[in-house]
Amino acid sequence: MSLKSVIVTLLIICFACVAQAATDLSGTWEMNAKKGENLGMMAALKETLVVKQTTGQITFDFTDVFQGNTTTRQVSLDLTGAAVDNTTAMGSPSKTESKWDGGNLVTTWTTPSAIPGTEVVRTETHALSDDDSVLTLTIERANKPNMVLVYEKP
């Protein structure tokens, strides 16, 4: 096989990998706190997550019930990698940047910290099980163990 044939074959394989459809996280999900890790007070939270996804955007609608109080919030992420303004669960303004890493959605949250002029950065990775029945969210935070939230289809 000539060098030109090898290069063309490799290019075709690369383009096919890039052209694969992103994982579809759409659906309604309920958090199973018993399967999570390092949840702290969130272990007492009942959370329902509704995910809507298009080619360029994904929206997470959260409904939380904690100590008898219900709250809702929405997070919208740009799937092209552009920075988007969002609000953390605690109400702090943040910049989010998302990208696909294989079948996983990786989002970096950058939030001003309580110390003026500094920021807190955390990385969230959404991964879907092979049978599409479990959505796992791993949250990496500096100097803290990873928090793992497990969502299942109702």
Secondary structure as UniProt FT lines:
FT   HELIX           3..19
FT   STRAND          27..31
FT   HELIX           33..35
FT   HELIX           40..44
FT   STRAND          46..53
FT   STRAND          57..66
FT   TURN            67..68
FT   STRAND          69..78
FT   TURN            79..80
FT   STRAND          84..87
FT   TURN            89..90
FT   STRAND          93..101
FT   TURN            102..103
FT   STRAND          104..112
FT   TURN            116..117
FT   STRAND          119..128
FT   TURN            130..131
FT   STRAND          134..141
FT   TURN            142..143
FT   STRAND          147..152
//
